């Protein structure tokens, strides 16, 4: 059997997951775009158990009360800017966020586009 001579190079990054009520979703989206996030995933109508009990997913005729999750990967400095921007929102509104270490193989996907 031939030995595989190609290696996958991984680059350290940070992943942020932000869970907020739908009425704060636009704030989070705008914050991520302003701080230099090059892409993110948004999941609407999330259900689950939290600090205040069970949260339903899709609430009929009410997109602002259902939960939204944003997931993004970026360099640590960019995630730091997001954290700073989230602080005032979390002082007034419910929600949680998680930051973890990840590694990516396509570094160019997570860097700002050349001007």
N, C-alpha and C positions, 0 to 999 in steps of 0.2 A: 504494500500500500504506500503510495506517495505521501510524503510529508507536506502539509499545508504551509506554504511559505508566506501567505498573506496574513496580516494581523489587523485586528480592528482597533483603531486608536480611539480611546475614550477621553472626553474632556469634562472636568468637574463643573457642575452648575448647581443652581438651587431651584427647587420646585416650590411654588406657592399654590395653595388651594384655599379659596375664599368662599365661604358660605354665608349668604345674606338673603334677606327677604327681597322679593321682586321689586319693591319700591326703591331699593338702593342699588339695583343692578346697573343702571346707567351711570351712576357715580363711579362704581368699580371699573366699568368698561372705559370711561373717560380717563380715570386715573392711570390705568395700565397703558393706554395709548400715549398719554402725556409723559410717562416715565420711561418710555423706550421699549416696551414689550413688543416683540416682532410678531407674535402670534399667541393665541390662547384658545382654550376650549371652554365653552359655556354650556352648562347642562341646566335646563329649566325643569320646573315642577318636580323637584327632588323630595322624596319622602324619607323619614327616618326618625330615630329617637334622639332627643337632645336634652339639654339642661332643663327646658320647660316642658318636657313630655314629648309625645309623638307628634310629628308634623306630617300632615297629609301632603300628597304630591300635587296633582292637578286640582285646583279649587275652581269650581264652575263659575265663570264670569268674574274671576278675581285673580289677575296675574300679579298684582302687587303684593299679595299676602303669601303666595307660594314661594318656596325656596329656590335659589339659583346658586349653582356652584361654578366658579371660575377656576381653571387650572392653567398655570403658565410656568414655563421654564426660562430662566434668564441668568446672567451673571449675578454674583452676589451683590454688587453695587446697585444694580437695577432693582433687585428684590428689596434692598434697603430703602430705596426711594418709595417703593410701594408701601412698605410698612409704615414709613413716616406719614404718608398720605392717608392711610387707613385709621391711624390713631384717633383723629377727631370724629370720624364716623362711628367707630366702635364705642366712643364715650357717650353717644346719643342714641345708637340703634343696636338692636341685637345682631349677632352674627359671630362667626369664628373663622380663624384662618390657621393654616398649618404651613410650616416651611421645613423642607427636608433636603438632604444632599442627594443629588442624582448625577449620572454621567451620560453624556450624549455623544453620538458618533458623528453626527453632521453638524459640526460647530457653526458653519456658515448659516444654518437655519435660525440661529439664536443670536446673531449679531445684526446691528442696524445695517440697512442697505447703504451702499456707497452713494454719496451725493453727487 
